[in-house]
Amino acid sequence: MLICWAVMIALLLQPPLQADSSTVVSVENNEVWLQTASGNRQITHDGVPKRLAALAPSGDGVAYVVDKDVPNNAPEEEVILVNLKGEVLKRIVPEGYVFSAFGRLEWIDNERIGAMSCGHANCMYWVLNPGSGKTIQVMSGGFDFIWSHNRRFVVRHLVSYYGTAPEGERLPEHDAVMFNQDGVYVYPPGIGTREFDDRSHDMGRARWPQFVWSPNDEWVAFTDMIGPEDDSYVVLVSPKGEVLRETVPIDIGFDATLDWQDDAHLQLHMGGRTFKFVINGKQLTEVRTSH
C-alpha cells in the first residue's frame, strides 16, 4: 500500500508535460518518447514496433507508423494518432495501394498529415485527415514533395530518362515540375504541348532541398541544366504556372544551394562563389556587382 501511495505521489509531483516547438519526439526501443525542457517522457507502452514519430503542430498529439506485414503482398501501413498520455485517438489505414513502406510522415498542419512511399522511379504521397481518418488526396508521381510556408501548395520533382548514352555516361534526363494536381506540369515550358522543344532538363544537381519557396510563397526556385549544351539556369516557377529563368555563367555543381533574402531577391551559392538575382516585374535578372 505504501508503495502504491509513493508511486501516486511521484506521479502527481511530476512536472506538467509542455510540448512546444523545442520538444523532440523519437522512437526508442519501440516506444515513443518526448524530450522536453522539463525532461524525457515515455508516452507509449505497448511494445509494438513503431517508426517516423511526428509531433502535431498544436503540441497535443503524436502520429507514428506501424508496419504490418502482409504475406506475398506489399506492407500495410497504419498511421496511429495518440495524445500525450499515450491514449490512441485514431488508427488510420491510407486508401489505395502502398507499394513500399512509408519513408516519411509529417504534419502538414493540424488538419492534415502527409505520408510518402517511394519506389525506384517515383513516390506516392497521401494526405490524411487526423480527425476523421479519411484519405483526403493521393498524389502519384514525383519526389521531394516540399510544402509552401502557408501549406497551400506542394511542389514535386519528376524524373524520367530517355535515349541512349555511351557506356559509363549518364542518360540524359527529362525532368519536370508539378504542384498539387496530378498530370499538370508547370515546367519545362510547353511540356505536353506542341510548343515543347524536347530538350533534356536536369534538375537534380542542387543540394537538397533543391526546391526553395520564396517567403511569400509566390515562387519556387531551383536550378536546371538544359541540354544538349548543358546551359545552366536559375528557374522560378509559380503555382499559377508562371516561369522566370536566368542563365548562370558557370556549370551548376552538386554543391549548389539557393536561398531567398526577401520576396524579390535570392542567391545561388556554389563553388565558393555567390550569384545574386532579383525579380523585376516579370523578369529574373542577375545582379552584377562591380569590383
C-alpha positions as CSV (number, residue, x, y, z in Angstrom):
1,M,0.0,0.0,0.0
2,L,2.8,2.4,0.9
3,I,4.5,1.6,-2.4
4,C,1.3,2.4,-4.3
5,W,0.9,5.7,-2.5
6,A,4.6,6.6,-3.2
7,V,4.0,5.9,-6.9
8,M,0.9,8.1,-7.0
9,I,2.6,10.9,-5.1
10,A,5.6,10.7,-7.5
11,L,3.2,10.9,-10.5
12,L,1.4,13.9,-9.0
13,L,4.7,15.7,-8.4
14,Q,6.0,15.2,-11.9
15,P,6.3,18.5,-13.8
16,P,3.5,19.0,-16.3
17,L,4.3,18.0,-19.9
18,Q,5.0,21.0,-22.0
19,A,5.1,20.1,-25.7
20,D,6.2,23.2,-27.7
21,S,8.4,23.9,-30.7
22,S,11.5,22.8,-28.7
23,T,10.0,19.4,-28.0
24,V,11.7,16.5,-29.7
25,V,9.8,13.3,-30.4
26,S,11.6,10.0,-31.1
27,V,11.1,6.2,-31.1
28,E,13.4,4.3,-28.7
29,N,13.0,0.5,-28.1
30,N,9.7,0.5,-30.0
31,E,8.2,3.2,-27.8
32,V,7.5,6.9,-28.4
33,W,9.4,9.4,-26.2
34,L,9.2,13.2,-25.8
35,Q,12.2,15.2,-24.9
36,T,11.1,18.5,-23.3
37,A,12.7,21.2,-21.3
38,S,11.3,19.5,-18.2
39,G,12.8,16.1,-19.0
40,N,12.1,13.0,-21.1
41,R,8.7,11.3,-21.0
42,Q,7.7,7.9,-22.4
43,I,4.2,8.1,-23.8
44,T,3.5,4.7,-25.3
45,H,4.0,1.3,-23.5
46,D,2.6,-1.4,-25.8
47,G,6.0,-2.7,-27.3
48,V,4.7,-2.6,-30.8
49,P,7.4,-1.6,-33.3
50,K,6.9,2.0,-34.4
51,R,8.6,4.4,-36.9
52,L,8.5,8.0,-38.0
53,A,7.0,9.6,-34.9
54,A,5.9,13.3,-35.5
55,L,4.5,15.8,-33.1
56,A,1.4,17.7,-34.1
57,P,1.8,21.5,-34.6
58,S,-0.6,22.0,-31.8
59,G,1.7,20.1,-29.5
60,D,-1.1,17.9,-28.1
61,G,-0.7,14.7,-30.2
62,V,1.8,12.4,-31.9
63,A,1.4,10.4,-35.1
64,Y,3.6,7.4,-35.9
65,V,3.7,4.5,-38.4
66,V,3.2,0.8,-37.6
67,D,4.3,-1.6,-40.4
68,K,2.0,-4.7,-40.9
69,D,3.5,-7.5,-43.0
70,V,1.0,-9.0,-45.4
71,P,2.3,-12.4,-46.9
72,N,3.0,-12.2,-50.6
73,N,1.9,-8.6,-50.8
74,A,3.1,-5.0,-50.1
75,P,3.2,-3.9,-46.5
76,E,0.1,-2.5,-44.9
77,E,0.9,0.8,-43.3
78,E,-1.1,2.1,-40.3
79,V,-0.8,5.6,-39.0
80,I,-1.5,5.8,-35.3
81,L,-2.5,9.0,-33.6
82,V,-2.1,9.3,-29.8
83,N,-2.4,12.0,-27.2
84,L,0.4,12.9,-24.8
85,K,-0.9,10.3,-22.4
86,G,-0.3,7.6,-25.0
87,E,-4.0,7.0,-25.5
88,V,-4.9,6.0,-29.0
89,L,-7.1,8.6,-30.7
90,K,-7.2,7.2,-34.2
91,R,-5.9,4.4,-36.3
92,I,-5.6,5.3,-40.0
93,V,-5.1,2.9,-42.9
94,P,-4.4,5.0,-46.0
95,E,-6.6,4.3,-49.0
96,G,-5.1,2.7,-52.2
97,Y,-2.1,0.6,-52.8
98,V,1.0,1.2,-50.8
99,F,3.8,-0.3,-52.8
100,S,6.6,0.1,-50.2
101,A,6.9,1.1,-46.6
102,F,6.4,4.8,-45.8
103,G,9.7,6.7,-45.8
104,R,8.3,10.0,-44.4
105,L,5.5,11.0,-42.1
106,E,4.8,14.7,-41.4
107,W,2.1,17.0,-40.1
108,I,1.2,19.4,-42.9
109,D,-0.9,21.3,-40.4
110,N,-3.3,20.4,-37.6
111,E,-5.9,19.1,-40.0
112,R,-3.6,17.2,-42.4
113,I,-0.9,14.5,-42.1
114,G,1.3,13.7,-45.0
115,A,2.8,10.2,-45.7
116,M,5.2,9.3,-48.5
117,S,6.0,5.9,-50.1
118,C,8.8,5.7,-52.7
119,G,9.9,3.2,-55.2
120,H,12.8,3.3,-57.6
121,A,11.3,5.7,-60.1
122,N,8.6,7.6,-58.3
123,C,6.9,8.3,-55.0
124,M,3.3,8.5,-53.8
125,Y,2.1,11.0,-51.2
126,W,-1.0,10.6,-49.1
127,V,-2.8,13.5,-47.4
128,L,-4.7,12.2,-44.4
129,N,-7.3,13.7,-42.0
130,P,-6.3,13.0,-38.4
131,G,-9.8,13.7,-37.2
132,S,-11.9,11.5,-39.5
133,G,-9.1,9.1,-40.5
134,K,-10.1,9.6,-44.2
135,T,-7.7,9.9,-47.1
136,I,-8.1,13.4,-48.5
137,Q,-5.8,13.0,-51.5
138,V,-3.3,10.7,-53.1
139,M,-0.6,12.3,-55.3
140,S,1.1,9.9,-57.7
141,G,4.5,10.6,-59.2
142,G,7.5,12.7,-58.3
143,F,10.0,13.2,-55.5
144,D,10.6,15.8,-52.8
145,F,7.1,17.0,-52.1
146,I,8.0,20.3,-50.4
147,W,5.2,22.3,-48.9
148,S,4.9,26.1,-49.2
149,H,5.1,28.0,-45.9
150,N,1.3,28.6,-45.9
151,R,0.7,24.9,-46.6
152,R,-1.5,25.6,-49.7
153,F,0.9,24.2,-52.3
154,V,3.3,21.3,-52.5
155,V,6.0,21.1,-55.2
156,R,7.4,17.9,-56.6
157,H,10.2,16.9,-59.0
158,L,9.6,14.3,-61.6
159,V,12.5,12.4,-63.3
160,S,12.4,10.4,-66.4
161,Y,15.2,9.1,-68.6
162,Y,15.2,8.7,-72.4
163,G,17.5,7.9,-75.2
164,T,20.9,6.1,-75.0
165,A,24.2,7.1,-73.7
166,P,27.8,5.8,-74.3
167,E,29.0,3.2,-71.7
168,G,29.9,4.8,-68.4
169,E,28.0,8.0,-69.2
170,R,24.7,9.2,-67.7
171,L,21.5,9.1,-69.7
172,P,20.0,12.5,-70.5
173,E,17.3,13.5,-68.1
174,H,13.9,14.8,-68.9
175,D,12.8,16.3,-65.6
176,A,9.6,18.1,-64.9
177,V,7.8,20.0,-62.0
178,M,4.3,19.6,-60.7
179,F,2.4,21.0,-57.8
180,N,-0.7,19.6,-56.1
181,Q,-2.6,18.2,-59.1
182,D,-1.5,15.0,-60.8
183,G,-0.7,15.3,-64.5
184,V,-0.5,19.1,-64.6
185,Y,3.1,20.0,-65.4
186,V,4.2,23.6,-64.9
187,Y,7.8,23.2,-66.1
188,P,9.6,22.9,-68.6
189,P,7.6,25.4,-70.6
190,G,5.2,23.9,-73.1
191,I,5.6,20.4,-71.8
192,G,2.7,18.3,-73.0
193,T,2.0,20.6,-75.9
194,R,3.4,21.1,-79.5
195,E,5.5,24.0,-78.2
196,F,7.7,21.8,-76.1
197,D,11.1,21.6,-77.7
198,D,12.0,18.3,-76.1
199,R,15.5,19.3,-74.8
200,S,16.8,17.5,-71.8
201,H,16.4,19.0,-68.3
202,D,18.5,18.0,-65.4
203,M,17.2,19.5,-62.1
204,G,18.9,17.0,-59.8
205,R,22.2,18.8,-59.3
206,A,21.4,21.2,-56.4
207,R,21.8,20.1,-52.9
208,W,18.5,19.0,-51.3
209,P,16.1,20.7,-50.8
210,Q,16.6,21.7,-54.4
211,F,13.2,23.5,-54.4
212,V,13.1,26.6,-52.2
213,W,9.9,28.6,-51.6
214,S,10.0,32.4,-51.6
215,P,8.9,33.9,-48.2
216,N,5.6,35.0,-49.8
217,D,5.0,31.5,-51.4
218,E,4.6,33.1,-54.8
219,W,7.7,31.4,-56.3
220,V,9.7,28.2,-56.1
221,A,13.4,28.5,-57.0
222,F,15.6,25.7,-58.4
223,T,18.4,25.1,-60.8
224,D,18.3,23.5,-64.2
225,M,20.8,22.3,-66.8
226,I,19.3,22.3,-70.3
227,G,20.8,20.1,-73.0
228,P,22.3,19.2,-75.3
229,E,24.5,22.2,-74.5
230,D,24.0,21.8,-70.7
231,D,23.4,25.5,-70.2
232,S,22.8,26.4,-66.5
233,Y,19.9,28.3,-65.2
234,V,18.2,29.6,-62.1
235,V,14.5,29.0,-62.5
236,L,11.4,30.4,-60.7
237,V,8.0,28.7,-61.1
238,S,4.8,29.9,-59.5
239,P,1.7,27.7,-58.6
240,K,-0.1,29.7,-61.3
241,G,2.3,28.2,-63.9
242,E,4.4,31.3,-64.5
243,V,8.1,30.7,-65.3
244,L,11.0,33.1,-64.9
245,R,14.5,31.9,-65.9
246,E,18.0,33.4,-66.0
247,T,21.4,31.9,-67.1
248,V,24.2,31.1,-64.7
249,P,27.7,31.9,-66.0
250,I,29.2,28.6,-64.8
251,D,28.0,25.0,-64.7
252,I,25.7,24.0,-61.9
253,G,27.6,21.9,-59.4
254,F,26.3,19.4,-56.8
255,D,27.2,21.8,-54.0
256,A,24.8,24.4,-55.3
257,T,22.3,25.9,-52.8
258,L,19.7,28.6,-53.2
259,D,18.3,31.0,-50.5
260,W,15.9,33.9,-50.5
261,Q,16.8,37.3,-48.9
262,D,13.2,38.6,-49.3
263,D,10.3,38.1,-51.7
264,A,12.3,39.5,-54.7
265,H,15.9,38.7,-54.1
266,L,17.7,35.3,-54.0
267,Q,21.2,34.0,-54.1
268,L,22.9,30.9,-55.6
269,H,25.9,29.7,-53.7
270,M,28.3,27.3,-55.5
271,G,32.0,26.6,-55.6
272,G,32.8,29.3,-53.1
273,R,31.0,31.9,-55.2
274,T,27.7,33.7,-54.8
275,F,25.4,34.8,-57.6
276,K,22.6,37.3,-56.8
277,F,19.3,37.5,-58.7
278,V,16.3,39.9,-58.5
279,I,12.8,39.7,-59.8
280,N,11.9,42.8,-61.9
281,G,8.3,42.6,-62.8
282,K,8.1,39.5,-65.0
283,Q,11.8,39.1,-65.4
284,L,14.5,37.4,-63.4
285,T,17.9,39.1,-63.8
286,E,21.3,38.6,-62.3
287,V,22.6,41.4,-60.1
288,R,26.1,42.1,-61.3
289,T,28.3,43.9,-58.8
290,S,31.3,46.0,-59.9
291,H,34.7,45.2,-58.4
